C-alpha cells in the first residue's frame, strides 16, 4: 500500500506512523535522511521518516546549491573522495536532470592567488581524470584576454588567465523533495513537523521513539526495529538522549549567501575566486539574480533560524568588490540571503575551512545508528553505507534478504523522461503544452524546469481550477504550483511554499511579497485552518521574510 504525501492527508499519515512497527525509522528529512529512506525502501525495508521542521529546512535548503565535484579536496589530497564525488555528481544529474544543470565555472588565476597557472591546470586536469569528467565538460585553460572576453567584469590588474571547468548547479531543497517523493512512491512513509522527543528501550535496546506532531500538538509512539539518526546539525542532541555522545562530536560552522539582482551584477559565468584570507568564494548567476557565497565561521547559536550578520554580509561584499571592482556593490544592493549550518565532524586545532567534509557513521550500544558530516553530492553513497548496515542487522535478525543498493540508476520523482539526453526535447514539448493551456512561455518554462515529468499534474490544475485560482486572486500558474505542493509535496505552511517548494524567498523576494496574502488565504481554505492558525502561519512567514532580508 502507498502512503499519501499530501498535506491534506497529513493527520492520517501521522496516525499510521504509530499504528505499525517499522523495519526502519529515519529521524531527519534533509538530503541524508531522504537518501536513506529511498535506498532502504527500494531494498524492501519498510521505512518511515520524520522531520521536526519542514523537509530540507535545515542545511539542505541553505547550501551553495551546487552538486560539486570537490575541487577543494585536491588541496587536501583526498583523491579517493574526488573520484567518488565525481562519479556521484554524474549519477545525480542523470537521475534528476530537471533539478541539476551543468554550469561552466571560471577560476581566475591572479598574481599571488591560491592557484597559480600550473597548479590550476594540473589540479583540474587531475580532477577531470579522477572524477571521470566526460570529454565535452573537461577543463580548458584561457589567457587573460580570453578570460575577460568571457567575463568582462573581472579585475584586470594581476589577472594572468583562468581555468574553465564544469560544476553542476542544483536546487538543493527540491532535490531533497524529489528523493523523498520517490521514496514515498516506492512505499515509504514520510511526514514533516514531527519531532522525536525521546527514545524507547527494551532491555537496553532501542525499540522506538516518542514523538510530537508539532502542527496538531499531539504525542505519539513510533515503534521500529532499527532507528537512524540523520538529524544533521542536531545529531548530537539525539546521541545525548541515547547516552551515546562519546568520541567524535559535531562542529557547527555557518555559511552565508547573499543575492543581488543581475541589473547590478550582470555576471555571465559562475566564478570561483580567491579572497585575501586565502578562502574561496563563488558568484553564481541564477534566475535573473547573482548569488555570492560563502562564509565559513564557527557557530554556537540558534540552529533552526541562523541569521546573516553585518560582518557576514560585508565580508562577501568586500570579496566581490575586490574581484569585480567596477561593480561597487553596497549593502543596499543585497535583496535577500540565507545562512546555513554545516554539521562537520570536530577536528581539534583546525579552522572551520580546514575541517574535512567527510561523513562518519556511529553505532551505539543501544542500536542507534548515527550519520553525520558529508556533502550534498555524496548523499547517495552515505545512504548506501547506512542502509548496508541496517540491512545486514535486519537480515541477521529476520533471516530476510534485502539485497544491494538499487539507487544508482533509479530516476527520481520528476526525472522520468529517459535521462539527460532526452531532457531538452522534453522541455521544449512541455513548454509548448503549457502555452496551449494559456500560460505565458516564461510561466510554462518555470513550471517544467521545477517539476520535470510531474508537470502534467500541475497542468491539470491549471486546466481544471482556474476559476478557483481567480477566487483567491492568484494567477493559474501560482495557484497550480501551490495546490500541487499541498497535494503532492506535503506543503504544510506558506513558508514551506515560498522557501523550499519555489526558492522564491531567496531568488524572487518581490514575488513573495506580492503573493504572500493570497497564498496564505488559499492555503487556509485548502487545509481548513481557523483564524488563529492562519494568523500564526502569517506571522511565521513575516519572520522568515525578515531573516532573509535583514542583517543582525
Buried (B, 14 or more C-beta within 10 A) or exposed (E): EEBBBBBBBBBEBBEBBBEEEBBBBBBBBBBBBBBBBBBBBBBBBBBBBBBBBBBBBBBBBBBBBBBBBBBBBBEBEBEEBBBBBBBBBBBBBBBBBBBBBBBBBBBBBBEEBBBBBEBBBEBBBBBBEBBEBEEEBBBEBBBBEEBBEBBEBBBEEEBBBBBBBBBBBBBBBBBBBBBBBBBBBBBBBBBBBBBBEBBBEEEEEBBBBBBBBBBEEBEBEBBBBBBBBBBBBBBBBBBEBBEBBEEBEBBBBBBBBBBBBBEBBEBEBBBBBBBEEEBBBBBBBBBEBBBBBBBBBEBEEEBEEBBBBEEBBEBBBEBBBBBBEEBEBEEEBBBBBBBBBBBBBEEEEEBBBEBBBBBBBBEBEBBBBBBBBBBBBBBBBBBBBBBBBBBEBBEEEEEEEBEEBBBBEBBBBBBBBEBBEEBEEBBEEBBEBBBEBEBEEEBBBBBBBBBBBBBEBBBBBBEEBBEBBEBBBBBBBBBBBBBBBBBBBBBBBBBBBBBBBBBBBBBBBEBBEEBBBBBBBBBBEBBEBEEEBBEEBBEEBEEBBEBBBEBE
